[in-house]
Amino acid sequence: MHQKRVTLADVAKAAGVSRTTASLVLSDRGDELRISEPVQHRVRQVAAELAYRPNAASQVLRTGLSRTFGFISDTVATSQLAGDMIKGALEGARRHDHMLFIGESEGSEDEQARLIQAMVDRQVDGIVIASMFTRERPVPRGVGRPLVFLNTVPAEDHAQVPVVIPDEIGAGRAAARALLDAGHREIHLIGAGPALGDVPPLTIAGQERLEGILRELDGAGLEPASGRRCSIWLPEDGWQATTALLQSGVTGGAILCFNDRLALGAYQAIQEAGFRVPQDFSVVSFDDHQLASWLRPGLTTVALPHYELGRRAVEALLAPAQADTRFERVPMPLRARGSIAAP
C-alpha cells in the first residue's frame, strides 16, 4: 500500500507552529528570524519522528540548488584500478548532503556532450569531468554550471577551470629518493628516459614522473645510469626492456619502472636471467596496482590516490574558486614493500 508522503504542513501541525515557522527552522534560518530555541527543537524533533524529507523540486525552486552533482568519466566507472575515484567522489558528495549522478562517455566527445546536457537538464549544481589516465581534454563550452577536471588538464591555455590531479612530480622524486636512501647510485629507468621529454607521446604522467626522478637524482649529483623508453607500458614491454638491459652486461643495481605492469615484466626478466629481487636488483614502480602486493617479494610502488582524488574533486566544486587553488596536486604515498635492498 502506498504511504502518504509527510509534508511540511504535517510537521507544522504536529509541532503546533505555522507552516512558515516550520519552513524557517528546517532551512536553518530559525536563529536569523529569532525563533526561540525550544520552538526550533520541537520542530526538528517532530520532523525526525515523522521522517519528514524536504521536497527536492520545491527546494530547487526556492534556493536554485538541487544538491546534486554530475560525474562524467571516460572509463573510470568500469575500471577496477580507478574505481576508488567514484567512491571518493560519492563520499565527498555524501559529506555535504549531495547526490551524485554518474555517467561514462567511453572517450566519445559526442557522448560526453549528451551526458552534460542530460545532467544540466536535471539541474545538477556542478559537474566533475574525470579521466582514467592523466591527459589533456578540451573544456566543454556553454555548460552554465561549475566544472572541475579530475585527473585531466585543459587543452586550452588559461582555461578557468579547477583541476585536481595526482602529484606525479612528487611521486617521481619519492621513487628516486627511496632508491637513493637505500644507497643506490646506479639507477636504470624502464619505460622512459633518460633525458627529460623522452617519454611516449601524450603521456602527462610519464613526463611528470620523469621530471621528478631527474630532479631528485640531480640533487644527489647523479643522472640515470640508463633509460629505455617503451611506447606501451605493459608487462611484455617491461620484460623486453629489462632483458635488453641485462644482455648489455648490467648485473646489479636498481631499476625504476614507470608503472607496475612494466615492473611485472622486469621481475620476470630478472628471474629468467638467474638474478633475484632485491638481492641483485632493487625495483621501484608507480600506481600501486593490485599486482604490486601479489608479487614476491612485494613491489615498492608510489600509489595513485584515487579515493582522495575523487573526494577532492567534489570539494573543489563546493569551494569558491581562487586563482591560487585552481590547480591542486594530490600527494601520492610511497608503499614500501620488499623489493628494495642495499646495493
ZAMARGU-4260 file (C-alpha; in steps of 0.2 Angstrom, whole numbers, plus 5000, padded with zeros to 4 digits):
<rodrens>
0) 5000/5000/5000 | 5007/5017/4995 | 5011/5028/5011 | 5007/5046/5010 | 5022/5057/5010
5) 5024/5068/5026 | 5023/5086/5021 | 5029/5102/5029 | 5011/5106/5034 | 5010/5090/5043
10) 5026/5094/5053 | 5019/5112/5057 | 5003/5105/5063 | 5011/5092/5074 | 5023/5104/5081
15) 5009/5117/5084 | 5018/5131/5074 | 5014/5139/5057 | 5020/5132/5041 | 5031/5147/5039
20) 5039/5144/5056 | 5042/5126/5052 | 5050/5130/5035 | 5062/5143/5043 | 5068/5131/5056
25) 5071/5117/5044 | 5080/5128/5032 | 5092/5133/5047 | 5085/5151/5047 | 5077/5150/5064
30) 5091/5160/5073 | 5091/5173/5059 | 5072/5176/5062 | 5074/5175/5081 | 5063/5159/5083
35) 5066/5153/5101 | 5077/5138/5104 | 5063/5127/5112 | 5052/5130/5096 | 5066/5126/5085
40) 5070/5110/5095 | 5052/5105/5094 | 5050/5107/5076 | 5066/5097/5072 | 5061/5083/5084
45) 5044/5082/5076 | 5052/5082/5059 | 5063/5067/5064 | 5049/5057/5072 | 5038/5059/5056
50) 5053/5055/5045 | 5050/5071/5035 | 5060/5074/5019 | 5060/5091/5010 | 5053/5091/4993
55) 5068/5091/4981 | 5059/5100/4967 | 5052/5114/4979 | 5070/5116/4986 | 5077/5119/4968
60) 5064/5132/4965 | 5067/5141/4982 | 5086/5140/4983 | 5091/5137/4965 | 5101/5122/4971
65) 5097/5104/4968 | 5110/5097/4980 | 5116/5085/4966 | 5132/5084/4956 | 5137/5076/4940
70) 5152/5064/4937 | 5157/5060/4919 | 5171/5049/4916 | 5179/5041/4901 | 5182/5024/4908
75) 5184/5027/4927 | 5167/5019/4931 | 5171/5002/4923 | 5189/5002/4929 | 5194/4991/4943
80) 5210/5001/4945 | 5202/5018/4947 | 5185/5014/4954 | 5190/5022/4970 | 5189/5039/4962
85) 5170/5036/4961 | 5170/5030/4979 | 5179/5046/4985 | 5168/5057/4975 | 5152/5048/4982
90) 5159/5051/5000 | 5163/5069/4996 | 5145/5072/4990 | 5138/5062/5005 | 5148/5073/5017
95) 5139/5089/5010 | 5122/5081/5008 | 5123/5079/4989 | 5118/5066/4977 | 5130/5060/4963
100) 5124/5056/4945 | 5137/5046/4936 | 5139/5044/4918 | 5153/5037/4906 | 5157/5043/4889
105) 5169/5029/4884 | 5180/5043/4877 | 5167/5050/4865 | 5166/5069/4865 | 5148/5067/4857
110) 5143/5056/4871 | 5151/5067/4884 | 5141/5082/4877 | 5125/5072/4878 | 5128/5067/4896
115) 5132/5085/4901 | 5116/5091/4893 | 5106/5077/4902 | 5114/5082/4919 | 5111/5101/4916
120) 5093/5096/4912 | 5092/5088/4929 | 5098/5104/4937 | 5114/5097/4944 | 5124/5110/4954
125) 5141/5106/4946 | 5150/5093/4936 | 5166/5083/4938 | 5175/5078/4921 | 5186/5063/4925
130) 5199/5053/4915 | 5206/5036/4919 | 5223/5042/4913 | 5230/5059/4915 | 5228/5068/4898
135) 5223/5084/4890 | 5205/5087/4886 | 5195/5102/4879 | 5184/5112/4891 | 5166/5110/4887
140) 5158/5126/4882 | 5141/5134/4887 | 5138/5122/4902 | 5132/5135/4913 | 5137/5125/4929
145) 5153/5124/4939 | 5166/5112/4931 | 5181/5103/4939 | 5193/5092/4929 | 5199/5077/4938
150) 5215/5068/4933 | 5214/5078/4917 | 5220/5095/4912 | 5213/5108/4900 | 5219/5108/4882
155) 5217/5127/4881 | 5229/5139/4889 | 5222/5150/4903 | 5206/5139/4905 | 5197/5145/4920
160) 5193/5128/4927 | 5199/5120/4943 | 5210/5105/4941 | 5213/5090/4953 | 5227/5078/4948
165) 5240/5067/4956 | 5256/5074/4961 | 5266/5064/4948 | 5282/5075/4950 | 5282/5072/4969
170) 5279/5054/4965 | 5295/5053/4954 | 5305/5062/4967 | 5299/5049/4981 | 5303/5034/4970
175) 5320/5040/4966 | 5323/5045/4984 | 5318/5028/4990 | 5332/5020/4980 | 5345/5034/4985
180) 5341/5031/5003 | 5345/5013/5001 | 5362/5018/4994 | 5359/5015/4976 | 5369/5026/4964
185) 5366/5016/4948 | 5348/5018/4943 | 5341/5012/4927 | 5324/5018/4920 | 5312/5006/4912
190) 5298/5015/4902 | 5305/5032/4898 | 5321/5042/4899 | 5335/5045/4902 | 5333/5063/4896
195) 5319/5075/4900 | 5305/5073/4887 | 5310/5056/4882 | 5293/5048/4886 | 5279/5041/4875
200) 5268/5055/4866 | 5254/5062/4876 | 5259/5054/4892 | 5257/5068/4905 | 5260/5056/4920
205) 5276/5049/4912 | 5283/5067/4908 | 5280/5072/4926 | 5286/5056/4934 | 5302/5058/4924
210) 5304/5076/4929 | 5303/5072/4947 | 5315/5057/4945 | 5328/5068/4936 | 5326/5082/4949
215) 5329/5071/4964 | 5344/5062/4955 | 5351/5079/4951 | 5350/5085/4969 | 5361/5070/4973
220) 5373/5074/4959 | 5368/5059/4948 | 5360/5055/4932 | 5351/5039/4927 | 5363/5025/4923
225) 5352/5021/4908 | 5334/5024/4901 | 5323/5013/4890 | 5308/5021/4883 | 5293/5010/4880
230) 5279/5015/4869 | 5266/5005/4879 | 5268/5001/4897 | 5263/4983/4898 | 5272/4968/4906
235) 5279/4962/4889 | 5287/4979/4886 | 5294/4979/4904 | 5301/4961/4900 | 5309/4966/4884
240) 5317/4982/4890 | 5324/4973/4906 | 5330/4959/4895 | 5339/4971/4884 | 5347/4979/4899
245) 5353/4963/4906 | 5360/4957/4890 | 5370/4974/4889 | 5380/4967/4904 | 5372/4975/4919
250) 5372/4963/4933 | 5365/4973/4948 | 5359/4990/4954 | 5342/4997/4954 | 5328/4998/4941
255) 5314/5011/4942 | 5299/5006/4931 | 5286/5019/4926 | 5271/5008/4931 | 5268/4992/4940
260) 5264/4982/4924 | 5282/4986/4917 | 5288/4981/4934 | 5280/4964/4932 | 5289/4961/4916
265) 5305/4967/4924 | 5303/4954/4938 | 5301/4940/4925 | 5316/4945/4915 | 5327/4946/4931
270) 5321/4929/4937 | 5324/4921/4920 | 5342/4928/4919 | 5346/4920/4936 | 5345/4935/4946
275) 5335/4940/4961 | 5324/4954/4968 | 5330/4963/4979 | 5347/4954/4982 | 5353/4958/4964
280) 5341/4971/4958 | 5330/4983/4968 | 5314/4988/4959 | 5303/5003/4962 | 5287/5007/4952
285) 5271/5018/4952 | 5252/5016/4953 | 5250/5003/4967 | 5240/4991/4956 | 5234/4975/4965
290) 5248/4965/4957 | 5261/4976/4967 | 5256/4967/4983 | 5254/4950/4974 | 5272/4949/4968
295) 5285/4940/4978 | 5294/4950/4985 | 5281/4963/4986 | 5284/4978/4975 | 5288/4995/4982
300) 5277/5007/4972 | 5271/5025/4973 | 5252/5024/4974 | 5239/5034/4964 | 5227/5041/4977
305) 5211/5038/4968 | 5199/5039/4983 | 5207/5056/4988 | 5207/5062/4970 | 5188/5059/4969
310) 5184/5067/4986 | 5195/5082/4982 | 5186/5085/4966 | 5169/5086/4974 | 5177/5098/4987
315) 5183/5109/4973 | 5165/5110/4966 | 5159/5117/4983 | 5174/5128/4987 | 5174/5146/4979
320) 5187/5146/4965 | 5203/5155/4969 | 5217/5159/4957 | 5230/5150/4968 | 5219/5135/4971
325) 5213/5131/4953 | 5227/5118/4951 | 5228/5105/4965 | 5241/5091/4966 | 5236/5077/4977
330) 5251/5068/4986 | 5255/5051/4980 | 5261/5040/4995 | 5275/5028/4994 | 5270/5009/4998
335) 5286/5002/5004 | 5287/4983/5002 | 5301/4970/5000 | 5309/4975/4983 | 5322/4987/4989
340) 5339/4982/4997 | 5356/4990/4998 | 5367/4988/4983
</rodrens>
